[in-house]
Amino acid sequence: MSKARKLNRNVCIVGGGMSRFGMFRDKNSKDLFAEAFLEMLCSVDKGFDPAEIDALYVGNFSNDFFVHQAHWGPIVSDLIGHTPKPATRTEGACASSALAFREGVLAIASGMYDMVLVSGVEEMSKRTTEEVAEGLALATTPYEGKAGFTFPGVFGAVATAYFARYQSGREHLMNVTIKSHENAPHNPKAQFPMTIRDIMASKAKSAEKKGKPVPEWSDEKAFLKDPKANPSVAWPMHLYDCCPISDGASCLLLVGEELAGRFTDAPIRVAGIGQGSGRGLHASEDLTSFEATRYAAQEAYGMSGLQPKDIQLSEVHDCFSIAEILHIEDLGFFPPGDGVHAVAEGQTRLDGPMPINTSGGLKCKGHPVGATGVSQLYEVWKQLRGEAGPRQVPKKDLRIGAAHNLGGTGGTCTFTILERR
Amino acid sequence: MHNKPFSDIAFAEYLAQEKIMGSRCPQCGRVFVPPRPICLECGSSSLEWTEMPRKGTLAAFTCITVPPPSMAAKGFGRDNPYCTGVVELEGGGRLVARIEGVQADKPETIRIGQPMEAIFMDPEKEGEDTILAFRPS
């Protein structure tokens, strides 16, 4: 890439909302969207009139498949009273709403709009696990699908390549899972707000209640190595390496930077934004890296003038434990092959030098695929405003955070850097 | 014989003839498998068919215990996992393919870098393509 890209006009986040993530029998996509939207309305410090929203972008991967309903732009537009103004759906598999965010940023930067709502929604839990696996596999490449790959399978294969190249194994990945679960209890919106130790205790209690032999594990890793507690899904990916099936919605309110002061004294500016595309496993030059992530990162770093060492915290797309390792290396936070050691040393913990997935990540927060990208940016926005409560990163002068979203088998990747001025 | 378009359909038709066919750029020599109609290196669109070696090494694999419905219908599942992976062909180029002749229920025994050879599995249903697989050689 030869020249650094620039926005013609800076863009700020001045509000945000996110539904609880989880599996909800009694809520549909509209209910979840309303939940996120209502929180966003109350989040704008100086208030605002929703009639000022010029346009709406909503990321959704595959509600067509999951709930047999497509065309989500006008549905959510109607829900929030935005019609007849424009509403556009974006699709980039699990990166669908990061694309909505990016389109919103570009629309404001172009001068076309002053205020845009960017959002995402997905409703997956009404289907069986096998059906969800089939639905998600629509986003693999045609070659991978024919060879019988599932999503856990693709990342399982990537993990075997990584293990062989960097002399590591399953135990290293368990550190990722344990770390994410340590952050999750502090996120009230997370699908699994509990540590691995909490889960071990609850399993033991439930066995005792049922009069079954009470399992005993010496520590978290003993639990994660127990095939009964943590069965294989797609070797070496086991249940606790995989994000869950989730429903949820998220949204952020964007305005031109020169208008931000009308809405808040603490706007969060989009410092850099990047997007890349990739070709899938068979064509990947390096099975332990995603080209689209590296490209997106290069774009975002170039635009912001920042470097990996300047990023103070990041959400990354940990759809599987191995994915988090690859991303923290591809984004330049750690050199290739060092990701597993950085996690083992606690460097990515909430109180470590480079906190990763303070929200609990996709693993614990949940992964309603179309809502994920914007929900990651929501977390960074909260952190940079100092509003993350008990999971607030304990750093002085926290100013710069980032979010990385990945769709498919690395087919669509985004990286966005946010800055508190 | 070699006047097929450089398409996924043609690639599948060749698999039915037990051939792994790629496209080769005569200008710069790059080879693509599965075939591509336009060279990624130099942009040439006058590529030619080339038969790929049937041997390679295992670059990555997974053993799937939670299969998609299509594989579950064939009897695969927790008690009968299957292996699929990425094979690096001799002389370059990678393919995703089923991996046969390994113990999918004992993934610890499967080794990255293991030499592999191609086999062509008949489709189980009419209208489905020949399944490309590799097994240890």
Interface residues (C-beta under 8 A of the other chain):
Chain A: T129 E130 E131 A133 E134 A137 P142 Y143 E144 K146 A147 G148 F149 T150 P152 G153 V154 G156 A157 V158 T160 A161 F163 A164 P231 S232 V233 A234 W235 P236 M237 L281 H282 A283 S284 L287
Chain B: D8 P34 A59 A60 F61 T62 C63 I64 T65 V66 P67 P68 P69 S70 M71 A72 F76 R78 P81 Y82 T84 G85 V86 R94 L95 V96 A97 R98 P107 I112 G113 D129 I131 L132
